[in-house]
Amino acid sequence: MDDCSADNTYREAVALGLPIIQTPCNMGPGGARNYGVEHMSGDWVHILDADDLLSAAVLSQNQQFLDDSFDVLLLGARWVDGNNGELLKEWRFESKDVVADPLFSP
């Protein structure tokens, strides 16, 4: 997904043969995510921002949930200092919070 970035993100992704969706204009994070989801062709979506890192274990740890019995899978996050690896903040969705308030935001 490229939100009309000013760098070479789109050209570099295309040159690598990656399937990429580009917004018609800069839409900001929320608009770009919505546009991307509307135009995706896969069975599921995982949203990452440019400064996010995805643990290599995420897919294997959550493979059991990536089937037709789940509509939504909510994961947690860890904010880590990029310079020293120190854990700055950690949170996860608790099922009791999501059931009690579907619009819950940690």
C-alpha positions in Angstrom: 0.0 0.0 0.0 1.4 3.3 -1.0 -0.4 6.5 0.1 1.2 8.6 -2.7 4.5 8.9 -0.8 7.0 11.4 -1.9 9.8 8.9 -1.9 10.3 5.9 -4.3 8.2 3.4 -2.4 5.8 2.7 -5.2 8.4 2.4 -8.0 10.7 0.2 -5.9 7.9 -2.1 -4.9 6.7 -2.5 -8.5 10.3 -3.0 -9.6 10.5 -5.9 -7.1 7.4 -7.4 -8.6 5.4 -6.8 -5.4 1.6 -6.4 -5.7 1.0 -2.9 -4.4 -2.1 -0.6 -4.2 -1.5 3.1 -4.6 -4.1 5.6 -3.5 -5.3 8.2 -6.1 -4.2 11.0 -3.7 -2.6 11.2 -0.2 -5.4 10.1 2.1 -3.7 9.9 5.5 -3.4 6.7 7.6 -7.0 6.0 8.1 -8.1 6.7 4.6 -5.2 4.8 3.1 -6.0 1.7 5.2 -9.7 1.8 4.3 -8.8 2.2 0.6 -6.4 -0.7 0.8 -8.9 -3.0 2.5 -11.5 -2.1 -0.1 -9.1 -3.0 -2.9 -7.4 -6.1 -1.5 -7.8 -9.5 -2.9 -6.6 -11.7 -0.1 -8.5 -13.6 2.5 -7.3 -11.6 5.5 -5.4 -8.4 6.2 -2.8 -7.4 8.7 -2.2 -3.6 8.9 1.4 -2.4 9.5 2.8 1.1 9.3 6.2 1.9 7.9 7.7 2.1 11.3 6.2 -1.2 12.5 8.2 -4.5 12.8 6.3 -7.8 12.7 7.8 -10.7 14.7 8.6 -13.7 12.6 6.7 -15.8 15.1 3.3 -13.9 14.6 2.0 -16.1 11.8 3.1 -19.4 13.4 1.7 -18.4 16.8 -1.6 -17.3 15.3 -2.0 -19.9 12.5 -4.7 -21.7 14.5 -6.9 -18.6 14.3 -6.5 -17.9 10.6 -9.4 -20.1 9.4 -13.0 -19.6 8.6 -14.2 -19.8 12.3 -12.9 -16.3 13.1 -14.0 -13.0 11.5 -11.6 -10.7 13.4 -8.3 -11.4 15.2 -7.0 -8.7 17.5 -3.3 -8.7 18.4 -1.4 -6.7 20.9 1.7 -4.5 20.5 5.0 -3.7 22.0 6.7 -0.4 21.7 10.5 -0.9 21.7 13.2 1.7 21.7 15.0 1.2 18.3 18.3 2.3 19.7 18.6 0.1 22.8 15.8 -2.5 22.5 14.2 -1.4 25.7 10.5 -2.2 26.1 8.7 1.1 26.4 5.1 0.0 26.4 3.1 -3.1 25.9 -0.6 -3.7 25.5 -3.0 -6.3 24.2 -6.7 -6.6 23.6 -8.5 -8.4 26.4 -11.6 -10.3 25.3 -13.6 -8.9 28.2 -12.9 -5.3 27.1 -13.8 -6.0 23.4 -17.0 -7.8 24.4 -18.0 -5.0 26.9 -17.0 -2.2 24.5 -16.4 -3.1 20.8 -14.9 0.3 20.2 -12.4 -0.1 23.0 -9.0 1.6 22.4 -6.2 0.8 24.8 
